[in-house]
C-alpha cells in the first residue's frame, strides 16, 4: 500500500518528529484551519490529491 510506504519513509527521515495523517486533519471535508502564533492557516486538499497550506 502506498500510504504504508510513505509512512515508513517519513519515519526513517525523522524518528523524533510527530507524524500526522492528513486525512485525520481533513476529516470534516477538504480544508482544515491551523493556528500558529495567533495566525490562521488553511490546509487544503486539491482534486489531484496534493496538500496546499496558505495564510
VMD Tcl script that draws the C-alpha trace (Angstrom):
set ca {
  {0.00 0.00 0.00}
  {1.34 3.46 -0.95}
  {0.37 5.01 2.39}
  {2.36 2.42 4.34}
  {5.45 3.13 2.23}
  {5.05 6.89 2.74}
  {4.75 6.41 6.50}
  {7.83 4.18 6.56}
  {9.80 6.77 4.57}
  {8.70 9.59 6.88}
  {9.68 7.57 9.94}
  {13.14 6.95 8.51}
  {13.63 10.68 7.86}
  {12.98 11.73 11.42}
  {12.15 9.44 14.27}
  {11.71 12.39 16.65}
  {9.20 14.42 14.62}
  {5.47 13.80 15.04}
  {3.68 12.22 12.09}
  {0.08 13.16 11.31}
  {-2.28 11.61 8.80}
  {-3.66 14.46 6.68}
  {-6.98 12.65 6.36}
  {-7.42 12.98 10.14}
  {-6.85 16.74 9.92}
  {-9.27 16.97 6.99}
  {-11.88 14.53 8.32}
  {-14.69 17.10 8.06}
  {-14.05 17.99 4.41}
  {-11.22 19.11 2.18}
  {-9.94 22.00 4.33}
  {-8.62 22.41 7.85}
  {-7.71 25.58 9.74}
  {-4.49 25.61 11.74}
  {-3.50 28.29 14.27}
  {0.14 29.25 14.87}
  {1.22 32.35 16.80}
  {-2.21 33.99 16.51}
  {-2.28 33.49 12.72}
  {-4.71 31.18 10.96}
  {-3.52 28.96 8.11}
  {-5.66 26.85 5.81}
  {-4.62 23.35 4.80}
  {-6.43 22.32 1.62}
  {-6.57 19.05 -0.28}
  {-6.69 19.58 -4.03}
  {-8.62 17.44 -6.51}
  {-5.33 15.87 -7.59}
  {-4.56 14.77 -4.02}
  {-1.96 17.43 -3.17}
  {-1.86 19.47 0.03}
  {-1.62 23.26 -0.01}
  {-1.00 25.38 3.10}
  {-1.93 29.08 2.82}
  {-2.17 32.03 5.19}
}
mol new
graphics top color blue
foreach p $ca { graphics top sphere $p radius 0.5 }
foreach p [lrange $ca 0 end-1] q [lrange $ca 1 end] { graphics top cylinder $p $q radius 0.2 }
display resetview
